[in-house]
Amino acid sequence: MGFSQLVSRYMYQRLGRRGTLLVIYGAGYGLYGYGQFIAAPATRFGDLGAWTPILNSHQFGWVWILGGLTGVIVGLRPRRENDAAGFVAVLIPVLVWVGLYATSCAVGLITGGQAGNSTAWVTSSV
């Protein structure tokens, strides 16, 4: 039996399916948020005017990190605990991400492409 099988068996026995899923998603979201700081362009959503310094990818990385960290913490609790807060926490970054891309698309369409990103509807629909 390999190391990965031992780890997955331990996680499944200790945390259950839902806890294991929360830990996996939470860890992935935390790493993705960290990646927003080191690799992503700061203006991924396009120029949103006065909102650009606040609503950029580097600032939004914190939403991914906090959602992921909350998912991991809730997922690591014993099996019989209520884990709804963890699933809500890992859903929030995705919903905010879709909202920001949809806003960027709307701004791009309203301004005729001078601000925002009129092709962001593709990312917000995925």
C-alpha positions in Angstrom: 0.0 0.0 0.0 1.5 3.3 -1.1 1.8 6.5 0.9 -1.1 8.3 -1.0 -3.4 5.4 -0.2 -2.6 5.5 3.5 -3.2 9.3 3.6 -6.5 9.0 1.7 -7.7 6.1 3.9 -6.7 8.1 7.1 -8.5 11.2 5.8 -11.6 9.3 4.9 -11.8 7.5 8.2 -11.1 10.5 10.3 -12.9 13.2 8.3 -15.5 11.4 6.2 -16.3 12.3 2.6 -17.5 15.8 3.3 -14.5 16.8 5.5 -12.1 15.3 3.0 -13.7 17.3 0.2 -13.6 20.5 2.2 -9.9 20.0 3.0 -9.1 19.3 -0.7 -11.0 22.3 -2.0 -9.8 24.6 0.8 -6.2 23.7 0.2 -6.6 24.3 -3.5 -8.4 27.6 -3.0 -5.7 28.8 -0.5 -2.9 27.9 -3.0 -4.8 29.6 -5.8 -5.2 32.8 -3.7 -1.5 32.7 -3.0 -0.9 32.4 -6.7 -2.8 35.6 -7.3 -0.1 37.5 -5.4 2.9 36.0 -7.1 1.8 35.4 -10.7 -1.4 37.1 -11.8 -1.7 40.5 -13.3 -3.2 43.0 -10.9 -5.8 44.2 -13.4 -7.3 40.9 -14.5 -10.8 42.4 -14.4 -9.9 45.3 -16.7 -9.9 49.0 -15.8 -12.8 49.6 -13.4 -12.1 53.3 -12.8 -11.8 54.2 -9.1 -12.5 50.6 -8.1 -9.4 49.3 -9.8 -7.1 49.6 -6.7 -9.6 47.8 -4.6 -11.0 45.2 -7.0 -7.8 43.8 -8.4 -6.5 40.2 -8.5 -3.9 40.8 -5.8 -6.5 42.1 -3.3 -9.0 39.4 -4.3 -6.4 36.7 -3.5 -7.3 37.3 0.1 -10.9 36.2 -0.5 -9.6 32.9 -2.0 -7.2 32.4 0.9 -9.7 33.1 3.6 -12.4 30.9 2.0 -9.9 28.1 1.6 -8.6 28.4 5.1 -12.1 28.4 6.5 -12.9 25.3 4.4 -9.8 23.5 5.7 -10.5 24.4 9.4 -14.1 23.3 9.2 -13.1 20.1 7.2 -10.5 19.1 9.8 -13.1 19.0 12.6 -14.5 15.6 13.7 -16.9 13.9 11.4 -20.1 14.5 13.2 -19.8 18.3 13.4 -21.8 20.6 11.2 -19.8 21.5 8.1 -22.2 23.9 6.3 -20.0 26.9 7.1 -17.1 25.3 5.3 -19.1 24.7 2.2 -20.4 28.3 2.2 -16.8 29.5 2.7 -15.6 27.7 -0.3 -18.5 28.9 -2.4 -18.1 32.6 -1.6 -14.8 33.2 -3.6 -16.4 31.6 -6.7 -19.5 33.7 -6.5 -17.5 36.9 -5.9 -15.2 36.0 -8.8 -18.2 35.5 -11.1 -19.7 38.8 -9.9 -16.5 40.7 -10.6 -16.1 39.3 -14.1 -19.8 40.1 -14.8 -19.3 43.6 -13.5 -16.2 44.0 -15.7 -18.2 42.8 -18.7 -21.0 45.2 -18.0 -18.6 48.2 -17.6 -16.9 47.2 -20.8 -20.2 47.0 -22.8 -21.5 50.3 -21.3 -18.3 52.3 -22.0 -17.7 50.7 -25.4 -14.6 48.9 -24.4 -12.8 52.0 -22.9 -13.0 50.6 -19.4 -13.7 47.1 -18.0 -13.3 44.0 -20.2 -16.2 43.4 -22.6 -15.1 39.8 -23.2 -15.2 38.9 -19.4 -18.7 37.3 -19.9 -16.9 34.1 -21.0 -15.1 33.8 -17.7 -18.1 34.8 -15.6 -20.2 32.1 -17.3 -17.8 29.2 -16.6 
